Amino acid sequence: MDSKMNTIQERASVLLVSVDALKPEFVFEQERLGVSLPNISKCLVEQGLTAREGMKSVFPTFTYPCHESMITGTNPATHGTVNNGIFDPTGEHLGAWHWFATKKVKTLWEAAKEAGYCCASVAFPTSVGAKGDYIAPEYWWDGSELDSAFIDAVAKPQGLISEMEKDIGRYAGGLDLSDDGDRQRGKAAVWMLKNKLEPVIKEKPFFLSAYFASFDESAHQHGVYSREAAASLEKIDRMLGELFAEAKRITGDNVYICVVSDHGSLDNTHNISPNVLLKEAGLIETDENGKVTDWKAFSQRAGGTAEIRLKDSGDTQTAQALAEVMKRLLEDENSGILEVLTGEQAKARGGFPQAAYVLVSKKGYELRDDTQGDYCRTRLTQKAQHGYSEEFPEMRASFMLAGPGISKGNIEGVRLIDVAPTLAGLMGAALENAEGRNLLG
């Protein structure tokens, strides 16, 4: 690109939006699937660079590891967020998730701020403690009004949420994944643009990340191709239209808009519970309600994968017993297990560096953490799921980018870890630890 274009790129603002579980086919095959996304179509498909065959996600294809990868350009084994929830067999952490921005590598928020951008975020997973100017993170406690108080305390600056709520009503905590919750996320993102980013736009450009969750949640509850999921996605598209228009207005159309997803999804047919077998092998102890009281090996789910850790890596007797269970699962064609990876094999794929083994299930076999009952059942907990192998085409994510100097076209070979270095390149920002590549460089 010529020097004039470089100057434009250095000063253009950047809007990154994650639409959880948005599969490429919903963007490029709208008529077949009975969905209408006019704002995505007009702003991105008709004008921008898009990955028609999708973007390869990371291992595992689960929301929090994916978003940490999206915002750092690194794999889960590198940034350290390998699951949604913290590994916690006995529940001593009370269901805590990996809410926090990684401290192991630089995030795009930090890089953008260093490059002179006013940096903001709304409801983006893994953003608690992010190094930015205005961070309204995703966090929850119990779904009550306590959530607003906690989020207000961990927001940057403190008091940001209470200020916002005076104008838009209650900020959506991470437990509200409904259409109404997304409506509040959309209002919060527009509020951020108007009240925090527009006042400084003449001095510096902005980087804003935002997140919408309801399409993924509707698919979990009703199925990937359900009318309910399509309706949620159409509502998100309308909110995106408002967000795009506001971003363009305050920047004079000098803004890059990047809409991505973290992963795809597929409909489930079975639930399988490896901990049932580990308990039978004497590796897990529970009370009469199935709550873990002690463990030697434990399997924690990540949708279509599960990480199994040893409590004591030096316990050779337990390691041998666990190896025998793994062998049985792999050899049983009815186990629902596609792959049994060693910890080293899992790490080589970019995930679970602390695992003894990682189970990767066949399509439709969602892994669960249950310790009692049948190992395999057709009574489903969720109708659709992700977390399945990153090699499955159903797990491919969406990538769309439009803005100054971006020509309409298709791009192949895109990976989720390419998002952050690509946007960093547009901002002249440095992500020294990125394992992905700048798609435009």
Helices and strands as residue ranges (DSSP letters): H 3-11, E 13-19, H 24-28, H 30-33, H 38-40, I 41-45, E 49-50, H 63-72, H 76-79, H 108-114, E 118-122, E 134-136, H 146-154, H 160-168, H 179-192, I 193-197, G 198-200, E 206-212, H 214-222, H 227-251, E 255-260, E 266-267, E 270-272, H 274-280, E 284-286, E 292-295, E 297-301, E 305-310, H 316-331, E 337-342, H 343-348, E 357-361, E 365-367, E 376-377, E 384-385, G 393-395, E 399-402, E 409-410, G 416-418, H 419-427
